[in-house]
Structures are given as structure tokens and as C-alpha cells.
């Protein structure tokens, strides 16, 4: 098939991935992109679908998995399955279409210590043929900072100032003791994503402490767990005298009607 190398590219190694923290690409920073699925990978999907057909005949759900995104050369972005102790990373395919440039821009700004992860979905359209896409994860974000509690009307301005000064910058600032203690308290309650072996962590990237800069931590969570976790995280912040802000709704948390 044209477009695929005769010799498979070398995949990411697990020992290298363990030195990085997983960075979940977000839906608000990368668009959905098509994927030209590699024939060898498509054959694996066919075998997987045949196995599912034996147990759930008549149902044809898509293949869904998390993939590692890598820039192999200018304009060429590849997708890989995540390596494990038992399995090497498998080459899934190359991203295609105008969205490639958006992924390339995001990968360019990430450090070598960050492993960009995206959601992959493939619908079977025939033997060895799949309509496939990658996309960023929908996440729910909270910002928690140290300082005087602002008014409801002024919280957004304080958030923007702190975000611009500490989060939207390449400078690294060690978290304050209060913010570090808050992050550690969150991890006492919920497992860090990097240590999650049962897929139960609510966080969208990890280590969680990497989201803390100076007096603020800006962290995201899975939408499916956001209601419960954000409410508890907001209450934990309030109990420690910290300010919790919800950028989605432009309001302070806990809200007056939250317990």
C-alpha cells in the first residue's frame, strides 16, 4: 500500500516511556485527525474483531484505544499503541489531512519528558480497511491557588493573571508548600495517572504535581469522573484555605449550593 514504509519504523520503548509523564492531548488544543491505518495493524484489528464477533455476534463496536503520538519528520506524525511489559509498541499509522500541522505545532512545544497521548477510534469498513481518527480528550479543568479569596465577579481576572504568569509560560517555578501539600492530599485520595494500572485514576495527565507552578495548580480530570472528583477537590481546597476556580463556568468552587 503506498504511503507506508517497507521497513517498519522503530517503535517507542517502554523503558523510555517510564522516564516521561503522560501528556493527554486535549480537544481544545488539537482537532480530530484522520489516520491511515498500517496494513499490519489493520490485520491485528481484524483478528480482534473476529474474536469479539464470537462473543457478541451482530455487534460491531469500533476499536478504541489510547495511542502515543510521535513526530517522525516534518509533516509526518505517527500513532503507536502504548508498550507494556509483555507487548512492544505497535505502529498504528500516520496522521493525515490538514490537522497534521496542528498536532505538529503542539508536539513541537512539548519537552522530551512528555509523552503525548491521544484517543484513537477505528470503524471497520471491510477486510483490512478502517476509517480511523485520533483526537484530544475532553477534559474538565480546575484551578486552585494560594491567596486571598476574590469576589465572584473578580475571580476570573485573578485566574487569567495567574494562568498567564505561571501556567502559560515555559519558565519552571517550584510549587509553594501549600500547593504541593494540596497535590499530595489529592494523590492520597486518588491514584496518580502514572501509577494507575487499573484505569481508575481520574486525572487526565501525570504526574499530577507537574501541573503545579508557584502558587497555582491547574489540573484536568476525566469528564466521566468530574462531578464527584471536582466537588471533593474543591472542598479539599476550601478546607486548606485555598481558592478553587472553575474555568468552564467562570465561578468559584465550592458554589453556595454545594455541600
C-alpha positions as a printed Julia matrix, in Angstrom:
259×3 Matrix{Float64}:
   0.0     0.0    0.0
   1.5     3.38  -0.96
   2.46    5.7    1.85
   3.81    3.02   4.2
   7.5     2.16   4.54
   8.71   -1.28   3.58
  10.67   -1.36   6.8
   8.59   -0.63   9.87
   9.73    2.4   11.9
  11.18    1.66  15.3
   8.56    2.0   17.98
   8.77    3.79  21.32
  10.23    1.68  24.1
   8.6     1.14  27.46
  11.77    1.99  29.4
  11.86    5.38  27.68
   8.15    5.95  28.28
   8.63    5.3   32.01
  11.0     8.29  32.13
   8.31   10.57  30.75
   4.99   11.75  32.1
   1.92   11.17  30.0
   0.52   14.31  28.46
  -3.08   13.94  27.36
  -3.7    15.99  24.25
  -6.87   17.97  24.82
  -9.76   18.5   22.45
  -9.31   22.26  22.77
  -5.69   22.16  21.54
  -5.79   19.6   18.69
  -8.58   18.85  16.19
  -9.74   15.44  15.07
  -7.33   13.99  12.5
  -7.66   11.07  10.13
  -5.3     8.09  10.43
  -4.09    5.92   7.55
  -4.06    2.59   9.38
  -1.0     0.46   8.66
  -1.9    -2.87   6.97
  -0.17   -4.92   9.68
  -2.12   -3.07  12.36
  -5.36   -3.48  10.39
  -4.76   -7.24  10.34
  -4.45   -7.18  14.13
  -7.72   -5.25  14.35
  -9.38   -7.85  12.09
  -8.3   -10.64  14.42
  -9.51   -8.68  17.43
 -12.88   -8.06  15.78
 -13.2   -11.73  14.84
 -12.66  -12.63  18.49
 -15.33  -10.13  19.57
 -17.75  -11.46  16.96
 -17.56  -14.88  18.6
 -18.71  -13.46  21.92
 -21.03  -10.65  20.77
 -22.35  -11.65  17.33
 -24.07   -8.91  15.41
 -22.41   -6.08  17.28
 -19.68   -4.07  15.57
 -18.33   -1.52  18.03
 -15.29    0.46  16.91
 -11.76   -0.28  18.01
 -10.94    2.28  20.7
  -7.57    2.72  22.41
  -5.1     5.25  23.68
  -2.19    5.92  21.34
   1.16    7.62  21.64
   1.65   10.41  19.1
   5.15   10.99  17.69
   6.68   13.4   15.19
   8.91   11.3   12.95
   9.89   14.04  10.48
   8.47   17.37   9.26
   4.86   16.84   8.32
   4.85   13.17   9.36
   3.11   12.29  12.64
   2.78    8.64  13.66
   0.49    6.89  16.14
   1.56    3.91  18.27
  -0.02    1.61  20.81
   1.4     2.04  24.3
   4.13   -0.51  25.08
   3.77   -2.74  28.13
   5.93   -5.3   29.9
   4.51   -8.02  27.67
   3.97   -6.22  24.34
   6.06   -3.87  22.26
   4.53   -0.73  20.82
   2.7    -1.39  17.54
   2.77    1.06  14.66
  -0.86    2.12  14.09
  -0.41    4.52  11.2
   0.26    8.07  10.11
  -2.0    11.04  10.7
  -3.44   12.6    7.56
  -5.14   15.77   6.41
  -4.85   19.44   7.3
  -4.95   18.68  11.05
  -1.4    17.29  10.93
   0.05   20.81  11.23
  -1.91   21.42  14.44
  -0.51   18.25  16.01
   2.97   19.15  14.83
   2.73   22.57  16.49
   1.67   21.05  19.82
   4.36   18.35  19.71
   6.96   21.0   18.94
   6.3    22.84  22.21
   6.31   19.72  24.41
   9.53   18.68  26.1
  11.19   15.32  25.59
   9.99   14.37  29.05
   6.35   14.5   27.96
   4.66   11.62  26.13
   1.68   12.93  24.11
  -1.33   10.6   24.24
  -4.48   10.82  22.11
  -7.72    8.87  21.73
  -7.91    6.57  18.7
 -11.13    5.24  17.16
 -11.35    2.92  14.14
 -14.53    1.73  12.39
 -14.2    -1.35  10.17
 -15.4    -0.79   6.61
 -14.1    -4.04   5.13
 -11.44   -6.69   5.49
  -8.23   -4.9    6.44
  -9.82   -1.47   5.95
 -10.71    1.04   8.66
 -11.95    4.59   8.92
  -9.84    5.86  11.8
  -9.27    9.12  13.66
  -7.29   10.45  16.59
  -8.49   13.3   18.76
  -7.78   15.06  22.0
  -9.52   14.05  25.17
 -12.41   16.05  26.5
 -11.37   17.1   29.99
 -12.71   19.06  32.94
 -10.32   21.56  34.48
  -9.95   23.16  37.9
  -7.53   25.84  39.02
  -6.55   26.05  42.68
  -4.34   28.8   44.01
  -2.95   30.27  47.18
  -4.06   33.77  48.11
  -6.92   35.92  49.26
 -10.32   34.71  48.1
 -11.58   37.09  45.39
 -15.15   38.13  44.81
 -17.2    36.05  42.43
 -17.02   38.8   39.85
 -13.25   39.25  40.16
 -12.22   35.59  40.29
 -11.92   35.3   36.52
  -9.47   38.19  36.33
  -7.3    36.71  39.08
  -7.36   33.33  37.32
  -6.3    34.84  33.98
  -3.45   36.73  35.62
  -2.13   33.68  37.47
  -2.59   31.41  34.45
  -0.65   33.81  32.21
   2.12   34.28  34.76
   2.64   30.69  35.89
   0.92   28.19  33.56
   1.1    29.65  30.06
   4.86   30.02  30.18
   7.96   27.94  29.55
   9.51   29.02  32.85
   9.5    26.43  35.63
   8.6    27.59  39.12
   8.56   25.2   42.08
   5.12   24.89  43.68
   4.66   26.6   47.02
   4.5    24.33  50.09
   0.72   24.85  50.35
   0.11   23.87  46.72
   2.43   20.88  46.97
   0.64   19.71  50.12
  -2.7    20.07  48.33
  -1.49   17.99  45.36
  -0.2    15.32  47.75
  -3.59   15.27  49.52
  -5.32   14.7   46.17
  -3.0    11.77  45.49
  -3.67   10.34  48.93
  -7.29   10.05  47.81
  -6.92    9.24  44.1
  -4.06    7.4   42.4
  -1.7     9.35  40.16
  -2.16    8.64  36.46
   1.43    7.42  36.09
   0.83    4.81  38.82
  -2.59    3.76  37.54
  -2.57    0.11  36.45
  -6.35   -0.45  36.69
  -7.51    2.62  34.74
  -9.21    4.15  37.76
  -7.31    7.43  38.04
  -9.5    10.5   37.48
  -6.61   12.64  36.21
  -6.03   13.36  32.54
  -2.25   13.54  32.77
   0.51   12.81  35.21
   2.39   13.16  37.4
  -0.2    15.47  38.91
   2.45   17.62  40.61
   3.75   18.65  37.18
   0.62   20.78  36.82
   1.65   22.92  39.81
   3.61   26.13  39.3
   4.32   28.52  42.14
   1.07   29.38  43.95
  -1.28   27.65  41.47
  -2.13   24.18  40.24
  -4.11   23.81  37.0
  -5.24   20.22  36.6
  -7.67   18.28  34.44
  -9.79   15.21  35.02
 -11.87   12.73  33.07
 -15.36   14.02  32.27
 -16.9    10.74  33.44
 -15.5    11.33  36.96
 -15.53   15.12  37.0
 -18.72   15.68  39.03
 -17.6    13.66  42.03
 -13.88   14.46  41.9
 -14.21   18.21  41.23
 -16.68   18.62  44.11
 -14.37   16.81  46.51
 -11.26   18.62  45.22
 -12.98   21.99  45.64
 -13.98   21.15  49.21
 -10.43   19.97  50.0
  -9.07   23.27  48.67
 -11.52   25.3   50.75
 -10.63   23.35  53.88
  -6.98   24.31  53.34
  -7.72   27.98  52.8
  -7.03   27.78  49.06
  -9.07   29.28  46.23
 -10.71   26.91  43.74
 -11.9    28.24  40.38
 -13.89   26.52  37.64
 -12.81   27.92  34.22
 -15.64   26.12  32.41
 -18.34   28.02  34.32
 -16.24   31.03  35.34
 -17.12   30.61  39.0
 -15.58   29.87  42.37
 -15.96   26.39  43.86
 -17.5    25.15  46.06
 -20.58   27.01  44.93
 -23.13   28.04  47.61
 -25.36   25.1   46.74
 -22.56   22.51  47.04
 -22.28   20.65  50.36
